[in-house]
Amino acid sequence: MNLNLTLAQKVFVLVCLPLVFQIVFVGTLANLLVQAERESAQEAHAKDLQSEVNKILRMIIDSGTKLVITEYVKKQGIKDDKKRKNIQEAANDEFATLERLVEGHPEEEIAVGHIRDLHKEIRDVLKTTRHHSEDDDKLGMMQDFAKLNLMMRKFSAATEEIIEDQQKIQRIKRKAALRARGTIINLLYFGVIFNIALSIGLALFFNVGVSRRIMVLIDNTKRLGRGQQLNPPVGGRDEIAHLDLFFNEMAASLKEA
């Protein structure tokens, strides 16, 4: 196959074609790495969000459980107030952390806003229940516990929905990250093998053509010395073709002389 290239152009192709492939290969690999990191980051985000929601749920359950033992609330009122305050501060901190986690994720922001509203309603019911407990208002406490039971069901359902969504996201992103890593490994193997094969193939392709035509030139020098007819022109427009042309012209001039 004659590409009509000069030797300099052939060297340029021999160097640049593998280089172009390497650039494309590295770009593709970098894109896959970014994708894998993005999937891993989303998986970690889902895991952190699930952990924070679980913490808040445990805090709410803990707060409600303390009110069931009303006698303990009466006898340890000051100490329990401090505990409730600590729990409330911790819950506020957890909600602040949760809101930072979901920032920029509209659906998650709505879900977290919903459980925060439910938390405020539960906190209000708990506050009312404490007042009724201090006043020995059993009827009021029964009504409060009914409200609290309903609110806790709503809160549990809302948090469970968030947790299930995040668990689903974790599974999806974990699989996607594994697929991306597997693709990267396969691409690395393919890239290395293909690049080696491409370099060797190009070198052999150009070397065979150059070597064959140089052998023709060498054979022509021998034929000229023996006074035999020269081989047909090697063809092409590179330096070897020009040299062959000049050699044939020189041989023709010597023959005429």
Long-range contacts (C-beta under 8 A, 24 or more apart in sequence): 1-205, 1-209, 2-209, 2-235, 2-236, 4-236, 4-237, 4-238, 5-237, 5-238, 6-237, 6-238, 6-239, 7-210, 7-238, 7-239, 7-240, 9-238, 10-206, 10-210, 10-238, 13-202, 13-206, 14-199, 14-202, 14-203, 14-206, 17-198, 17-202, 18-195, 18-198, 18-199, 18-202, 21-194, 21-195, 21-198, 22-195, 25-187, 25-191, 25-195, 28-187, 29-184, 29-187, 29-188, 29-191, 32-180, 32-183, 32-184, 32-187, 33-184, 35-180, 36-177, 36-180, 36-181, 36-184, 39-173, 39-174, 39-176, 39-177, 39-180, 40-173, 40-177, 42-169, 42-173, 43-169, 43-170, 43-173, 43-174, 43-177, 45-101, 46-166, 46-167, 46-169, 46-170, 46-173, 47-166, 47-170, 48-101, 49-98, 49-101, 49-102, 49-108, 49-162, 49-166, 50-162, 50-163, 50-166, 50-167, 50-170, 52-94, 52-97, 52-98, 52-101, 53-98, 53-115, 53-159, 53-162, 53-163, 53-166, 54-159, 54-163, 55-94, 56-91, 56-94, 56-95, 56-98, 56-115, 56-119, 56-159, 57-155, 57-156, 57-159, 59-87, 59-90, 59-91, 59-94, 60-91, 60-119, 60-122, 60-152, 60-155, 61-152, 62-87, 63-87, 63-91, 63-122, 63-123, 63-126, 64-122, 64-126, 64-148, 64-152, 67-126, 67-129, 67-130, 67-133, 67-148, 70-133, 70-141, 73-130, 73-133, 73-134, 74-133, 74-134, 77-134, 88-123, 91-119, 95-119, 108-162, 111-158, 111-161, 111-162, 111-165, 112-162, 114-158, 115-155, 115-158, 115-159, 115-162, 118-151, 118-154, 118-155, 118-158, 119-155, 121-151, 122-148, 122-151, 122-152, 122-155, 125-151, 210-240, 213-240, 213-241, 213-244, 214-240, 216-244, 217-243, 217-244, 217-247, 220-244, 220-247, 220-248, 220-251, 221-247, 224-251, 224-254
